[in-house]
Amino acid sequence: MRPALAAAVLAAATPALQAAEPLRLHAGRGLSECLAPALPALSAHLGVEVTLSDERVAAVLVDEEDALTRLLEKDGTSARALGYHRRGKGLVMVTAALARADSAAARGLLDFLASREARPLLAGCALQAEARAFAKGAAAYASAVADWWLPACSLAGNLFNEPSVALGPPDAIRFGGDFYAGIMSLGQGGYAVLELSVPAVDGPGPDVRVYQAVSSEPVTVYAAASAAGPFRLLGLREPCGERTPGLLSNHCDFDLAASGLAEARFLKVEDGEIYPCLAAGTRTEGADLDAVEVLHSR
Amino acid sequence: MPARRRRALVLAALLAGCGGGGPAQPGPLPSATPAGAEPGGVLAGAYTLTVQPSSTCARREPLVYVMEAAAAGTSPHPGVQAVLSSLPRALELEVELIEGGLAVRGGLGTTEAGAAADEGRHGWIHAIAAGHLTRGLGGRGEILSGTLLGTVGLGTIVMREDEASLCTAEHTFSLRAR
């Protein structure tokens, strides 16, 4: 079943009225019940009262991609995917979005809701980071970001610059147009160094997999035993466009044997497109990293 | 992704596989400084970029470009941007400062149209540049001998990128103050 989209839209008073006006949050059916217990903690964290309301908010419940895309086009950086929420037999992506881009307080709430710190507060909503059964198996993915870099030009031009989205299993989704969740666009020659939850070992055939969204942009991948390196090359500018059934992202596989390493705990995934940032034509320039997976472990 | 870019990438991948065996390991950054040269310096101002294709490439004529460099960003690491003076969008270098600011590493790339170089040559580049900085003219930073890991192509202005002589290997480059 194609996941429908539900959006909780946040609106806030202007900064000048922040002290007197609460942050009014509209959440659709099924979400308001699980969010209500979290409101006192949200309010305490932000230093302003957060309330559920249907009035004086830019209250929009969206279950169509087109409607959400129109909302995101107003300010593409103001939407955050919070995770999947079970509705009936299917999963629905829960997205928090701003109605007013000029509200610093609302942006603060949005950023906090998308943070790991907020996860315990949202436990009542049973949000799942992964939409599919990967977590049920023995698959291992990246568990921490050790380092990352994007050139300033790419940071300014791309919409999706957060390396932590590459942790865990592949979960990229596309809302429409240039709007995604769950990807880090690597820009011109940018990279992320990811710590694997378990070391990858050199087995028969490929040992690690990189999930890359949008198209078949190439990646260069290095591996190392420690975060400080030395990083050994696994593959140079490899097109990463093999279809992954059931996922938005494509993938490409790499063999530790190419590096001479028997085992690796860290992967460095680097943009292999290396296209001039100033000539960018999209908001997702460079390879778009979704996740990495260990194919062979001890 | 434009179809032209997609075809160029496929060709580059095929060329990378033609050498047989695994990918060549990138060496450590090239020897830091020649005798008597002082490490460091700031990458800023006008430079001559010379790209020397690998000895394994079918065509080895150097590509020479006039570039303009400036500091670019500080987070998560400080960086430098250098662009082709005559047409900034055609050829761009984006590097981060590493090793305490004494070395750089990052991407050097052209669009699918390539970039016109000196002596009537036309080049395409998609590679990771790395090198140590030495103090040069006026105390400005230079890279006397850096590595360029990726694809360098030579052709003519009327060619598509996938028609050029593309070579994926470890090439060398220099960036000298003008």
Interface residues (C-beta under 8 A of the other chain):
Chain A: D147 W148 W149 L150 P151 A152 C153 S154 L155 G187 Q188 G189 G190 V214 S215 S216 E217 P218 T220 P230 R232 L233 L234 G235 L236 R237 E238 P239 D255 A257 A258 S259 G260 E270 D271 G272 E273 I274 Y275 P276 C277 L278 A279
Chain B: M1 R5 R6 L9 V10 A12 A13 A16 G22 P23 A24 Q25 P26 P28 A72 G73 P76 H77 G79 Q81 V83 P88 R89 A90 L91 E92 E94 V95 E96 G106 G107 L108 G109 T110 T111 I125 H126 A127 I128 L149 G150 T151 T168
